[in-house]
Amino acid sequence: MTKKGQKSHYDIKILRGYGTQITVKNQRLVLKNGIDVFTGEQETEEYVLSGLPYSRIVVIGRNGYITYKAIQLLSDYHINVIFLDLFGNFKACLHEVMSSFVGYKRRMGQYDTFRDRSKVLYMQKQLIISKLESQINFVKDESIRLKLRKFQNLVSHAKNYQEIVGCEAHAGIVYRNYYSSLFDIKYDFTQRKNRGRRSKQRYATNVINALLNYGTSVLYSEIAKHINAQGLDPYYGFYHKNHSSEQALVYDLVEPYRVLVESAVLEFSKTAPIWNRLHKCFRLDERYHFQIILDAVSIKRLLEILSIKFNKKMMFISRFVNRCKWTKKLSTRKSTVM
């Protein structure tokens, strides 16, 4: 692991396995990885919080613990802790609560805006246009780009929600067929849905789908952190349906950034065998619907690639450097743009 500030630094830490711990000792944060089943050894790192080289800590599995003192310190230093199950599905996250005099105003503005149908329609259009734009920038095939541009134009002229959903669905078929064609046939990846009795995305029966689950879960956490920090209601979405158990606004705002995860998975699938250990994953039995469990090294490498993409800079018009007035385009990290 390289130190902060160096070119090859990764600011994400993955903890997985039995015995995982996040504790505090002598005002130093102690990170303990799971115990190796063969050697009995346990990787341990200790840091003064001001010198912690990670901005995200991903905890995988259910056999471990985090102390209350550690939660306090991590929140004070703006470190996001993400909890995933063994299949890469998002379970929870810990992050600081921003103290703001305008947070309640933003939430009330959110509710008032979503009562106005014309404004909701405008936001729905902008969301899908942004999603299609990110896909167009990712695609290299000019014929596919032209098809997505046509759907983007149809969305901009849509008169209602149903027309937008229809355009997104047809564009999604074009994009997914192109995306799946980019992978080596050895991965047998043809679609996002899974085989078996449970075809939903979270029940990954293919290694590429399993990788997409891990990356998307980290992306969900990143978006949820910013939504809560701004004082918005994550359960009150304007495009995805509102359910009592799902954060609709998080699902909404994730859409334009899914390409970051998809590009990270594609890049990882082409890495050297020393990192790409997908052949070492194993499939659970029928009781678990033949779900895939990935090798720890593969997960770590994928999330490091994704972290690099979060930190990659792009030209973006910022309003934060000139007393909240829009200024010229500046080089800004993608995680900041989110």
N, C-alpha and C positions, 0 to 999 in steps of 0.2 A: 504494500500500500504506500503510495507516494504522499508526500506532505502537501498541505494546502498551499496554493499559489503556483505549484508546478503544473506543467502542461498536461501531464497524464493523471492528475488527481481526480479521484472519484469521491463525491461528497455524499455517498449513500452507504449505509452499513446494513448487512443482512445477518440476522440472528435466527437460527433454526435448530430444533431438536430438543431432546429431553435435557433439562437443566439450564435452559436459557434464562439469564438474569439481567436486569438493569437495576443497579443499586447505587448507593452513595457511600463512600468510605473516606473519612478525613477530608470532606469537601471536594472529593474527586469522584467523577462519574465512572462506575465500573461496568463494563459490558462483557458478559460471559456468553459465549456461544454454546450450543448443545454439546454434550459429552460424546466423544467419538466411541462408537460401539465396539470397535476393534482394539484401540489403544487405551481407551479410558481417559485420554487427555481432553482438556477443555481450553479452547482459545480464550484468553482474557486480555482486555485492553483497559487502561485507566487514563483518564484525562481530567485536567482542570477545565471547567466548562468553557472558559474564555478561549481555550486552545483546542476545543473539540473540532476535528476536521470534517464532521458530518453535518449536513442540514436535514437529513432524513434517516430514520432508523426503521427498518422493516423487520417485524417479528413474525415468523412463520410457524404455525402449529399451535398447540394448546398446552404444552407441558413446560411451563416457565412462569416467571413472575416479575413484576416491576413494583418498586416501593413507592410510597406516597412522596417521600423526599425527592426521589428521582423525577417523579412527575412534575413537582414544583419547579425544580431546577431546569428541566428540559423546556417547560413552558416559558420560564423567565428568559431563556436564551433562544427562543423561537425555533426549537428543534421539533420537527414533526415526527411522531411515532405512528407507524402504520401496522395494523394487525391483519394478517391474512391466514386463511386455513391452508392445509397441505396441498390443496388444489389451486391455490392462487386467487381465491375469491375474497373480496374485500369484506372485512368484518367490522372494523372500527378504526378510529384514529384519535390521537391526542395532539392538541395544539393549543397555543395561547389564545385567550379571549382579548381582543383589542379594546382598549378603553377609548371611547369616542363620544363626542357631544352630538354627532350627526348620525350615529348608527340607527337610532329610533326613527329619524326622519327618512332615512333610506328605506327602512322596512315599510313605513306608512306609504311612502311613494311607490313602493313595489305593489302594495295592495291596490292603491288607487289606479295605478297604470293598468293592472291586469283586469280591472273592471271596465276598461275602455276597449271595446272590441276592435276598433280601428288601430289602436296602438299595439294590441296583442297580435293582430295580423301582420303588422309591420315588423314586429320583433321575430315572429315565426319565419317570415321571409328572409330577414337578415341572418338568422341562425343557419338556415339551410344553404343560403348563398355562400356564407363563410365556410361551411363544411365542404361544399362542392369546390370552392376556390382552393382549399388546402389539398383536396384530392387531385385537382387539375395540376397544381404545382408539383405534386409527387409523380404523376404519370408521365412516362417518356414517350408513349405511343401517341402520335399526333391525331390519329383517327379516333382514339378513345377520348382524347382531350376535347375534340370537336363535339362529340356526343354529349359529354358532360357540360360543355358550354351551352348546348341547346337546352338541356334540362335546367340549367341555371337561369337562362332567359325565361323559360316557362314559369319558373318559380317567381321571378320578379313581377310577372304579370298575372299571377294567380289571384283569384277573387275570394277564395275561402280556404279554410284549413284542409279540407278534403283534397283539393287540387294540389296543395303543397305536399301532402303525404304521398299522393300518387306519383308525383314527379320524383320525390326522394326515393321511393321504392324502386322505380324503374332505373334511376341513376345508380342505385345501390347494386342492382344486378350487373350492370355494365362494369362498375368498378370492382366488385368482388371477383368476377370472372377474370378480369385483368390481373388483379392482385394474386389470386391463387396460381395463375400461370407463371408467376415469377419464381416459384419454389421448385427445387429439385424434386423429381418424381418419387424419390426414395421416402419423402415425408408423407406421401399419399394425402396431401392437403388439397381438397377441392371446394370446401365450403365451410362457413362459420358454424353451422349446425353440426351436432354430433350424432353419432350412430347409437343405436340401442333404444331402450324404452324411454329414456329421457334425452331429448334432443336439444334441450336448452344449452346456451353457451357455457354456463358455469359447470356443466358436467362434461368436461373435456375428455374425449376418447382419442384425441390426436395430439401429438406433441406440439404442433404449431398452435392449435387452439389453446393448449395449456399455457404456452408462452404468452399468447395474447391476453389470457385471463390475468396473469401476473402483471403485465405491463399496464393493462387497463385499470386494475385495482389501484396501483400507485397513482395513476392519472386521476382517478376518482378522488383519492385522498387530497391531492394537490388542489383540485378545484374546490372541494368541500372546505378546505382550510381558508381559501380566499373568500368564499361566500360568507362563512361565519365571521371572518374578520371584518367584513364590510357591514355587518349587521343585517344581512338579508335573511329571508326565511327559505331554507333549502328545500322545504316540502311543498312550496307553492311555485310550481313550474308553469310555463306558458306554452310548451310544445308537447312534452311527454305527459301522459295522463297522471293525475294526482292520486296516489295511493297512500294509505296510512302508514305503510311499512317501507316506502321508497322515497328518496329525496329527489323529487322530480326536477328541481332547478339544477341540481348537480348533473343529472343525466342530460339536461338541455345544454349546459355550457361545456360539457365534455366533447360534444360532437365535433367542433372545428379542430380539436387537437388529437383526435384518434389517430391521425396519420403519423404523429410522433411515435406512437406505440407500434403501429404497423411497420414503419420504416425501421425501427429498432429490431423488431423480430426478424424482418427480412435480412438485415445486416448480420444479425447473430447467426442465422441459419447458414451463412457463408463463411463463418470464421473457421480457424484451424481446429483440428480434432482435439487438441489439448484443452481448448475451451468449450468447444461444441461437443458435449457428452450426452446428446439426446439419445444415443443408442443405449445408454445405461439407465434410462428411465424404466419404470416397471408399471404394469397394468394390474389394477386390482380386480378381484373376481366379480362375478355377476351380482353379488350382494351390493356392491358399490357401482353397479352399472358399467363395469370395465373402465373406470376412470384412470387417468394417467397421473402418476406422481413423478415429478422431475428430479434429476440429480441436483444437489446443492450447488455445485460449481456452475452448472448451466444457468440456474436462477440468478446467481450472483453476477455472472458475466452479462446476462441480459439486462438486469437492472442498472448495471454500471453504464452500459451503452445508452439506456434511456436517460439516465442522469446527465450524461454528456449532452444529449439532445435538449434537455430542459435548460441547460446552462449555455447552449449555443446562442450567439447574438444575432439579431436581425435589425434591420432599419425600421424604426417605429416612431410615429409622431407622439411625442410625450407632452404632457401638460403639467408635470410635477417639478420641472426645473425653472419655471418662470411664473411663480405665484398662481398656479392653476390655470394659466393661459396656454393655449395650444402653441407649440413652437415647431421648429423645423424637425426633420427626422433625425433621430439619434440611434446609435448602436445600443440595443437593449436586449437583455436575456429573455428567452422565450417564457421562462417561468414568471418573469416580471410582467410580460405582456398579458399572461393569463389573468 
